[in-house]
Amino acid sequence: MMRAPRSAPLRKASGSRLTQALAILRLIRHNFTMSDPLPMSRPAPRLTGRIKTEPEDFIVEELPAYLPSGEGEHLFLWIEKRDVPAEQLLRHVARSLEVDQRDIGAAGMKDRRGVTRQWMSVPARAHERVAGIDTDRIRVLSQSRHGNKLRTGHLTGNRFSILVRDVASSEGPMDAAEAVVQLTPLVDEIRQFGFANFFGDQRFGREGETLQLGLDLLAGRKTPRDIPYSRRRFLLKLSLSAVQSDLFNQALKRRIVDGLLHTVLPGDVMEVVASGGKFTAEDATVEQPRRDAGETAITGPLFGPKMRLPTGAVAEREGRLLEQSGLTMESFRTFPDLLSGTRRPYAIRPGELLLTADPDGVRLDFTLPPGVYATTLLGALIILEGERGASAPCDAAE
């Protein structure tokens, strides 16, 4: 069993800690996910491109875990927003319906820069005011009653349709048909092996400011009262989870550097892909074929008191990561309701991955599980230039 280091005090966050976190994110942007984790049979082409030039270039549709029954005390709203931050949508719905934000349910957050569709639940007593939600950028497409409030994580994933414009190689602009030819081998390998499941830079705020807030909260240098009341509930959860996400990214990077992204180690906590159930790998020779077949996935840590602990050498790896970060398992008990902890797959195989030529560039259509970043998948294929409007992660539902 992994034990929390007893003698590692929570150090004051330094510039080097944020520098390290931001360096990992820069590596993600520049095809770090393709240079090491996949057993590539050919060099990855260094193509560049732009996303989110227009909101319609980035379309996200939530895949719900269930549909509303038609009866109950909660009203489910199927909402489309265009170029609206997740936090702003929540405030707008609450204000339009004259309800408390805490009475609104959502399965996950959606990107600002894009056209996104998702379910939200509100008290059914507000049904007469639903028409007041509609604006030029927000529309209620349908509504139906249900017996329970929508909770974070009540979705099976998200469906994406993303246009990449201005695709070019080192030799200059490239037409869409040629780009598809260049990218097809990489798409095929991602279908087979998956891509490294890094948290995207949206998770950490501009220059890591959200991560810094989370570190300050865990260190006791700040309290929730230091966060403006209007944003306290939203930012408290986001900043604390940013610390978990940063540690996961570091653990993932170390597996890649050590050549172990796709290698099952004795003591690894595995996830059954179909059910999400977790178990500890005892015999790696038995579990490796199941992982290679896509039946299971190797998981990394989202530290917290309820996280399932690995054993053996894997426990030692994760223990060293905590110690070097100046944290202990006790650090995450400060906010037990927000930092309960779980495991997250190190690699993800996207569903229904399709690459096609478009009059304005190349289009990628695919589905991803909750909490997985579309921009991380895109970064495994293309170096993204000048991405606009990064905000909340798409359904980072732990």
N, C-alpha and C positions, 0 to 999 in steps of 0.2 A: 504493500500500500504506500502511496506517495504521502509523505509527511511535510507539513509546512515548515520551512526553515525557521527556527526559533530565534536566531540571533540577527535576522535581517530587518533592521528598522526601516520604516517607510521614509526614504530619502526625499529631500526637496527636489521637485521636478526641475530639471536643468534644460538648457538649450540643447544639449547633446541628445537627451531623450527624444525631444520633438524632432531634432534633426534626423535621428535614426528612423523614426516613424515615417517622416516625409520622404526620406531616401528610399524606403521600401516602396512607397507609392509611386515615386518616379520610375523605379525599376519596372513596376507593373505597367506603366504607360508605355515603356519602351520594350515591350515584348519579353520581359523577364519570364512571363508565363510560358513562352514558347522556346526559350533558349535552353532550358534545363529539364522541365518536368516531363515533357513528352518524348518518347523514344523516336525522334524524328528521323525519317529515312532520307531526308533531303534538307538543305539549308532553307530556313524560313525567308521568304521574300520580304524585303524591307519596304512595303508599301505604306503610304500615308493617306489620310483622308480626314474629312470633317463630318461630325454629326451635330444634330440639333441646330443646324442653320436656321430652320423654321420649325415651329412646334410640331407641325404635321410630319416632320422627318422622324419623330420618335413617338411611336404609338404603343401604348401599354394597356392591356385589358386583363383585369383580375379574373382568375379562375376560382370561383367560390367552392368552399368545402361542401356547401349545401345551398339550396334555394329557399326563399321564404315560403312558409306553408300556406299563407293567406289568412291566418288567424293569429290573434295574440295582442299583447299590449305594446309591442314595438313595431315601428314602421321602418321597413327596409327601403332605402332609396338607391337606385342605380344611377350614379352621377358621372357625368363627363365634365372634365375641366380642361382648359387650354391655357398653358403658360401661367399656372397658378401654384404657388407653394403649398405644400400639405398643411402647414400650420395656418396659413391664411384661409384655406378652404374650411378648416375646422371652425375658425372664428366666425367666418361668414355664415355658415350653416346655423351656428348657435345664435348669432345675432338675428338672423332672418326668422328663425322659429321661436325666438324668445325662450330658449332653454339653456341650461348650464352645459358648458363644454363637457363636463364629466358624464353627462347623460347621453353623449353621442358615442356610438361604437364604430370602429373601423378595423378591418382585418389587417391593414398595413398602410404604410405611407407610400405615396407615388411621387415620381420625379416632378420637379417644377417645369422644366423646359420640355414640353411634350404635350400630346393629347392623351389623356388617361381616362379609363373608365373603371369604376369600383363601386362596391356596395358600402353604404353607411347606414347605421341604424339610429333612430331617434325615437323619443316617446311618441306613441300613437296619438296622444292628445293634441299634438301639434299639427295634425294632418291638414287642417284648414289653412295653415300658413305656408304650406310647401311651395305653392306657386311663387312666393316671394323670394325663393332661392335663386331663380333663374336670372342670369346676367348675360352680357355678351360673351363671357368666357366660362361660365358655369351653367350646366343644364341638368335638370332631373329628367332622365329618359324614361324611367318607370318606377313604380312603387308598389309594395305589397306588405302586408302585415306578417309578423312572426312572433313566436312565443318567447324568445330570448334575445337579449342584447348581443350584437355582433362584437366579438372579442378579437384582440390581436392574435394573429395566427390562424384564424378561421378561413383559410384559403388553401388550395392545393398548389398554387403557383401563379405565374403571370405569363401571358402570351405577348410577345414583342414583334413589332414590325418596324425595322429601323433602316433608314436610308443613309448611306455613306456617300457624301458628295466629294468632288475634287480628288478622286483617287489618283495617286501618282507614284512613280518609282523614282529612284535616284537619277534616272535619265530624263524625267519630265512627266507631264500629264499622260494618263493612260485611259483609253476608252473602256467602257463598261464590260464589253465582251472579253477583252484581253485581261482585265482585272479578274473576272470570274475564272478564267483559265488558270491564272496565277494562284488564286486563293483556294481553288477546289481541293488540291492535295492537303492543305492545312485543315479545311473544313472536314474532310474525310477522317483525318487523324483525331480531330476533336470528337467526332462522332464515336470513334472507337475507344479512345483513351480518356476523354474528358479534358478539362482545363483546370488550372489551379484556382481554388475558390477564395481568392483574396477579397477582403472588404475593400470597396472602392474609396477614393479620397473624399467623396461626399460625406462619408461617415465621420470625418474628423474635423470638419469646418475649415474655414479659410486659414491657411498656414497653421493648421492644427489647433485652432483656438477652442474647439469643442473638446478635443482630447485634453488640452491643458486644464480646462475647467473640471473635467472628471478627475484628473490627477490631484488637483487642488482640493476637491471635495473629499477624496479618500485620505489625503494627508492631513485634513483638518485645517488647512489654510483658509478654506472657505466653507460656508454652510449654505444650505438651501435658501436662507434668507438673503444671501448676497445676489441671488438671481431675481430680476424684476418679477413681481408677482404675476403679471399677465403672461409671462413665458416660463414660469417656474416649473410647472408640471411637465411641459414639453421638453425643456432643456435639461432638467434633472435626469430624466430617463435617458435622453440622447447622449449626454456627456458621460454618464457612468458606463453606458454600454460601449462608448468609444474606447474606454480603457480595455475592456474585454476584447474588443475587436483588434486593437493594436497588438495585444499579446498573442492573439490567434495569428495575425499576420506574421509576427516574428517567429512563431512556432512553425508555420507553413514554410517560411523562407528557409529555416534551418533544415527542414526535411528535404527541400529541393536542393540546397547546396550540398547536402550529404548524399544525394542521389537516392532518396528514400520515399519520394512522393507516392510511388505506386507499389512500394514494397511493404508487405505486412510484417510487422515485428511481433514477437511474443509479448503479450501484455498490452497491445494496441486495443483501444475500444473501437469496435466495429459497429456499423449501422446497417441494418437490413433495409435495402432501398425501398422495397415494396411497402413495408409497414412502419419504418422508422424505429423499430426496436433495436436496443443496444445490447451488446455482449462483449466479453473480453476474449481476445484471441489467445488460445493456449498453444495450439500447434500451427505455426505459420505455414507449414507445407500443406496443411488441409485448407486453410483459409485463403491462401494466395489465389488458387484457381477460381474460387467464388468471387473474389474481388475483381479478378481479370475479366470474368464473365458479366460483371455489372450487377451481380446479385447483392453484393455488400460494398461498403465504402469505409475507408480508414478515416477516423475522425480526429480532430484536434480540439484543444480546450477553449471553452468560454467559461473562465474561472468563476466559481461561486460555490456556496455551501452545498447545493444539491447536484453539482456536477458529478457524473460517474468518473471515478479515478482509474487511470491505467495502472498497470503493475510492471515490475521489473525495470528493464532499461528505459522503457518509455516513460515510466513514472520519474526516473532520474532526469530524463531530458526536460520534462515539464517543470520539475522542481528547480532545476538550475535556471530555467527561464524566469521563474518567479523571483528567485533570489537575486539574479542579476538586474532585475527590474526594480528592486527595492520594495517588493510587495510580498505578502504572505497570504495564505488562504484566509486568515483572520481579517485581512483588509477588506474582503468582500462581504463580511458579515455586518459591516457598518450600515449598509442599506440592503437588508436581506430580501425585501419585497421587489427590489429593482435589479438585484445582482444575484439571482438564485443560481444561475449557472446551468450549462448544458454542454453538449458536444456538437461540433459542426463538421461536416465532411470536408476533407482536404481537397478533393477533386470532384468535379461535377460533369456528368454527361448531359448536355442539353437535349431536350425533346424536340422532335420535328424540325431539326435544323435544316434550313433551305437557303441556298444562295442563288440569286438571280440577277440578271442585268436589268437596269432601270434606265429610262431616258436621261435621268439626272445623276446616275451613279450606279452603285450596287446596293441591292436590298438583301437584308438578312431577316428571316422569319424564324422564330424558335420559341420554345417554352422553357421556363426555369422554375425550380422550386422556390418557395418563400425564402427571402433573405439573401438570395444570390444576385449579384450585380451584373446587369447586362453589359455595362461598360468594361467589366473585367473580361468577359468573353470577347468583346470587340477588340480589346487591347491585345488579346492573344492572336489576333488575325492581322490587325492594322494598327500602325502608330497613329493615335488620334491627335489631331492638331486643333488647337483653339476651341476645345469643347466649351460650350456656353451653358450657363444656367445650372451648374451642379448645385444640388441642394440635398434634399432628403434621399436616403436610399430607397430603392423600390422594395418595400415589404421586408424590411429587416426585422423579422418577427421571431424573437428568441423565446 
